[in-house]
Structure formats: C-alpha cells, structure tokens
Amino acid sequence: MQQLLKFNPPNTDDWTATPYAVNISVLHPTRGHPALTHSRQEDIADDIRPLLLSQVSSPTRFAIATLVAVDGPSPRDIGAQMLISDQQRWGFLSGGCVEDDVARHGREVIATNAHRLLRYGEGSPWFDIKLACGAGISILVEPAQIDDPAVSTLLSGYRDRKPVLWQSDGETRTARFCKKAGSLLQSWDDNSFSALYEPPLRLVIIGSDATALALAGLALHLEMETVLVDPGGPMNAPFVGMGYLCSSTVEALPLDRWTAVAVVTHDRESDESMLAAALSSDAFYVGAIGARSRLQSRVERLQEHGVSAAAIERLRAPIGLQGLGKSPRDIALSILSEVKRDFHSRSARARSEGVSTSSIAPSSVVGK
C-alpha cells in the first residue's frame, strides 16, 4: 500500500499525488502544468525515429520540435527533439521547464501548418517561463507528416543503418544519405538547421552465461538494439525483442561502425574467431571478459587468427569500467557504461564546450 507524504504549504490548494518510489508518493502542485507530476514515461523518449516508424500507417500530421541553439549550460544537447501530435507528446528539451508550452505551440503549428521559432530563457519574450539552468534556448517547431519525402528518407536510414543528413528551415526539409560525416553533427545559421542522424547504437553480445543474459536484459531495458550470439545454443531467444543467432558464422555477424561487440564467455574457439572478426571490422568498440593474467595468451591466439597488431590494440580487456562488483548485473552495468561512454565520446570534439551539462566525455576517451 502506498504511503502519502502530507504537508500543507501556504497559499496552495491545488495538489496532485504522484508515485515517487515503490511505496511512497509525493505531493506536487500542478497549477495547470501536468509535466510537474513527473509521471510521464513518454518524456524518456530520446529518438523520434522509432516513434515515427510507429506512425507509418497513420496519415495523422504531427510537429517536430528541435533544440537548435543554446546559450549557456543546458541539460540537453543541440539536436534534441520532441514529437508532438494532437493528443500526445514525446521527448524533452529542457529540465521540464518548457515542454508543456512547446507542446501547445506544436499543436498550433499542426493546426496552422506554419512553423515557429521559439526562444526561452535569456532573450525570450516570455519572462514568466524561466529556465533553471539560466541559459537561453531556441527551438524550431515545424509541421510534418509521415509521407513527407524527407521523413521517409530519415526512416529509411534508420531501418537500413545509414547516416542521413537532414536540413530544415521549418518550411522546407531535405534529407539525403551521407557516407562521410566529417565533423558535422548539428548546425544552425539563424535560419536553417542541419543535423546528421546516425544509426543507433547496436550491441552484439557473444556468450551464453549469466553475464551475457544480464547484459542483454539491461541493454533491452535501455531500448538498445541488441543481438545475442550463442553458437550451439537453444533455438529460441531468451528475451523478446532482441536479435538472436544460435548457428552463426563469423560472416553473419552484424558489424558496422555504430556497433559494439562484447565477448563475455571464456576461451571457446568459436568466440575467439568471432572476436578476431570483430577486431578486424568497423565496430567502434570490441571488448572481452577475462583476467589480465590471461590476456597475453588471448593476444597470441588472435595473432594466429591473422589479426593485426593495430587491431589488437583496439581490444578492451578486461571489458568494462573497473571498480564495480563481479556479479553478472554489476559486470553488465560496467560494460554498458563503457560502451555508452565510448559511443558518445566519438562526437565530443564536435560539441561546443559547455553546451551540455550531462554529456561531456572524459578527456581520456575524446577522439578515440
């Protein structure tokens, strides 16, 4: 049974009880702002592309709100987006300060079929909407629909794991496949926004023990594209929603430069051959579980598989961030933490220092 924290602040008679933990609730004054209840799971959405894919069969119009400029510290990077429909919204662009108002503008944009450029915080005409971080942010809100050619190209890139260069001034949008990203991530010239949409992070797990299952379960919980490889394993995948290869050859491994590979079993010959293939591929991260004392023997076996010295240098072994426990879940957390850090650090050089308060990569991994 949930307990309720009851307190009576002065001059407030409009309160909403919202779950805060498993058995406790906290009272929040809503004053007409539903976001203050902190109960919106939709806010967690961090990529509008899978949300758009779910709308492919629907003719409903929607609005896309994009964070295009930031002056000062901000909890979100430039390029963060919200998806807004007549009845719903997904994603967030600040710490909960502006999302309701952005959604209101989004619905008006849908109704009028005309884009808007919104300014909040420093330089905003709406002095009653304040940003806790003290920054100023600009948000482009544009109408769109699922059969828009640019949206179709964006979703094709997502499905086929191809980078897409998106450009929009709110009225006209273009999107094209882009082989070489260079240093471009996002840019805004006060009129048009450009962004590179890369394929999402994919995690390939080679193994079958408790650590492999814990890692797969955690990755799925974080909505990562997950593939478990277990040659000779059972016919059915242990979890719904994941890729599963139980009779795989090295050539069948789904490896590209947005893929991380984690080998979490011990010294099976099939695992070593797959590890060798991963190190020789474009995968941005390759790690293997195992004691440091056995690392040299593993290196020698990789050399026997024809892996170059430069490729072997890429191997993260022992895998994961150090200092956590040795239980399967602890190891899974350490691996995913290292994978996520390395994935996001690839673009750290292209970010302006101070743009985000939550995604600054450690200097030890910038540029890797």
Summary of the structure (lengths in Angstrom):
residues: 368
radius of gyration: 23.2
end to end distance: 49.7
largest distance: 75.6
contacts: 1107
relative contact order: 0.09
helix: 28%
strand: 24%
